[in-house]
């Protein structure tokens, strides 16, 4: 039981440092991608028919 106490304290300390660094550098938002331009592939994902805009 007493052997687990230093390991638990070290784990909590490491998790706190990781959370603080992630919040400071916004690591999680760096990998979130949103399409900048609505192309035909992303239009289909949103239910928009890209062929309606094309006139022959």
N, CA, C and O of each residue as an XYZ file, in Angstrom:
224
protein
N       0.824     -1.197      0.000
C       0.000      0.000      0.000
C       0.866      1.258      0.000
O       0.601      2.200     -0.746
N       1.893      1.269      0.832
C       2.741      2.458      0.897
C       3.624      2.571     -0.345
O       4.131      3.654     -0.634
N       3.819      1.473     -1.088
C       4.598      1.524     -2.321
C       3.828      2.195     -3.450
O       4.430      2.741     -4.374
N       2.518      2.157     -3.383
C       1.703      2.747     -4.438
C       1.537      4.258     -4.282
O       1.215      4.944     -5.252
N       1.749      4.775     -3.094
C       1.554      6.206     -2.846
C       2.496      7.075     -3.690
O       2.018      8.014     -4.326
N       3.801      6.812     -3.729
C       4.658      7.650     -4.593
C       4.317      7.526     -6.075
O       4.424      8.502     -6.819
N       3.912      6.344     -6.506
C       3.534      6.162     -7.909
C       2.269      6.953     -8.225
O       2.176      7.570     -9.286
N       1.306      6.942     -7.328
C       0.067      7.686     -7.528
C       0.328      9.187     -7.546
O      -0.239      9.906     -8.369
N       1.182      9.664     -6.647
C       1.506     11.096     -6.611
C       2.234     11.501     -7.892
O       1.956     12.563     -8.448
N       3.148     10.681     -8.359
C       3.869     10.986     -9.599
C       2.910     10.982    -10.793
O       3.031     11.822    -11.684
N       1.960     10.044    -10.816
C       0.983      9.996    -11.897
C       0.103     11.232    -11.929
O      -0.170     11.780    -12.997
N      -0.336     11.666    -10.769
C      -1.167     12.876    -10.689
C      -0.361     14.098    -11.127
O      -0.874     14.966    -11.834
N       0.891     14.161    -10.707
C       1.757     15.275    -11.075
C       1.969     15.324    -12.594
O       1.891     16.394    -13.198
N       2.233     14.182    -13.202
C       2.446     14.122    -14.657
C       1.169     14.500    -15.402
O       1.225     15.240    -16.384
N       0.031     14.005    -14.951
C      -1.243     14.356    -15.601
C      -1.528     15.851    -15.507
O      -2.039     16.445    -16.457
N      -1.201     16.464    -14.366
C      -1.413     17.904    -14.210
C      -0.529     18.685    -15.178
O      -0.980     19.659    -15.781
N       0.714     18.269    -15.329
C       1.619     18.959    -16.264
C       1.125     18.804    -17.696
O       1.137     19.767    -18.462
N       0.692     17.607    -18.061
C       0.189     17.370    -19.416
C      -1.040     18.236    -19.692
O      -1.144     18.831    -20.765
N      -1.957     18.312    -18.753
C      -3.155     19.129    -18.949
C      -2.824     20.608    -19.060
O      -3.412     21.315    -19.879
N      -1.889     21.084    -18.244
C      -1.503     22.490    -18.327
C      -0.829     22.810    -19.654
O      -1.096     23.854    -20.251
N       0.041     21.922    -20.120
C       0.695     22.158    -21.413
C      -0.301     22.080    -22.565
O      -0.218     22.867    -23.508
N      -1.228     21.152    -22.499
C      -2.228     21.029    -23.558
C      -3.114     22.264    -23.604
O      -3.496     22.719    -24.681
N      -3.434     22.795    -22.456
C      -4.269     24.004    -22.410
C      -3.504     25.217    -22.921
O      -4.072     26.075    -23.596
N      -2.208     25.289    -22.597
C      -1.400     26.441    -22.998
C      -1.161     26.452    -24.504
O      -1.300     27.494    -25.145
N      -0.805     25.301    -25.073
C      -0.475     25.235    -26.494
C      -1.665     24.856    -27.366
O      -1.549     24.849    -28.591
N      -2.795     24.545    -26.764
C      -4.014     24.154    -27.469
C      -3.729     23.021    -28.449
O      -4.049     23.111    -29.635
N      -3.133     21.972    -27.942
C      -2.731     20.845    -28.769
C      -3.944     20.153    -29.378
O      -3.903     19.745    -30.538
N      -5.008     20.017    -28.621
C      -6.158     19.280    -29.139
C      -6.826     20.010    -30.301
O      -7.310     19.358    -31.226
N      -6.866     21.329    -30.283
C      -7.518     22.055    -31.367
C      -6.655     22.095    -32.618
O      -7.157     22.396    -33.701
N      -5.383     21.802    -32.493
C      -4.503     21.833    -33.649
C      -4.889     20.769    -34.666
O      -4.695     20.966    -35.865
N      -5.423     19.660    -34.215
C      -5.730     18.553    -35.112
C      -7.178     18.552    -35.580
O      -7.565     17.690    -36.369
N      -7.966     19.475    -35.124
C      -9.356     19.565    -35.580
C      -9.365     20.306    -36.916
O      -8.932     21.455    -37.007
N      -9.850     19.648    -37.920
C      -9.854     20.246    -39.253
C     -11.293     20.500    -39.692
O     -12.175     19.664    -39.500
N     -11.504     21.648    -40.271
C     -12.797     21.988    -40.848
C     -12.553     22.415    -42.287
O     -11.586     23.128    -42.558
N     -13.391     22.004    -43.202
C     -13.167     22.396    -44.599
C     -13.328     23.904    -44.766
O     -14.298     24.498    -44.296
N     -12.368     24.501    -45.437
C     -12.417     25.948    -45.642
C     -13.369     26.313    -46.771
O     -14.091     27.307    -46.695
N     -13.361     25.501    -47.812
C     -14.202     25.758    -48.980
C     -15.123     24.558    -49.152
O     -14.690     23.411    -49.039
N     -16.384     24.826    -49.423
C     -17.347     23.751    -49.634
C     -17.150     23.210    -51.042
O     -17.548     23.840    -52.022
N     -16.529     22.030    -51.132
C     -16.351     21.411    -52.438
C     -17.440     20.369    -52.645
O     -18.304     20.185    -51.788
N     -17.396     19.681    -53.797
C     -18.478     18.747    -54.107
C     -18.522     17.576    -53.132
O     -19.597     17.046    -52.852
N     -17.366     17.167    -52.612
C     -17.357     16.040    -51.666
C     -17.977     16.441    -50.337
O     -18.797     15.700    -49.795
N     -17.604     17.597    -49.803
C     -18.177     18.017    -48.530
C     -19.631     18.463    -48.702
O     -20.415     18.391    -47.757
N     -19.993     18.922    -49.901
C     -21.389     19.277    -50.154
C     -22.271     18.036    -50.086
O     -23.378     18.084    -49.549
N     -21.784     16.934    -50.629
C     -22.546     15.692    -50.561
C     -22.710     15.224    -49.118
O     -23.756     14.685    -48.758
N     -21.685     15.426    -48.290
C     -21.782     15.060    -46.877
C     -22.853     15.870    -46.159
O     -23.481     15.374    -45.223
N     -23.069     17.108    -46.587
C     -24.072     17.964    -45.956
C     -25.436     17.853    -46.621
O     -26.373     18.548    -46.227
N     -25.561     16.990    -47.621
C     -26.843     16.777    -48.272
C     -27.129     17.739    -49.404
O     -28.274     17.849    -49.842
N     -26.123     18.432    -49.884
C     -26.296     19.382    -50.986
C     -25.920     18.677    -52.279
O     -24.857     18.062    -52.370
N     -26.779     18.765    -53.266
C     -26.505     18.147    -54.559
C     -25.688     19.118    -55.397
O     -26.212     20.159    -55.794
N     -24.426     18.820    -55.682
C     -23.589     19.764    -56.431
C     -23.978     19.887    -57.894
O     -23.551     20.828    -58.562
N     -24.775     18.962    -58.407
C     -25.159     19.030    -59.823
C     -26.257     20.052    -60.049
O     -26.492     20.441    -61.194
N     -26.938     20.503    -59.007
C     -27.999     21.501    -59.186
C     -27.421     22.851    -59.574
O     -28.083     23.627    -60.264
N     -26.197     23.149    -59.143
C     -25.590     24.436    -59.458
C     -25.029     24.491    -60.871
O     -24.875     25.575    -61.433
N     -24.725     23.350    -61.447
C     -24.148     23.308    -62.790
C     -25.261     23.367    -63.833
O     -26.197     22.568    -63.808
N     -25.145     24.317    -64.742
C     -26.152     24.453    -65.807
C     -25.492     24.110    -67.125
O     -24.401     24.596    -67.421
N     -26.144     23.279    -67.916
C     -25.602     22.868    -69.211
C     -26.098     23.743    -70.325
O     -25.737     23.532    -71.483
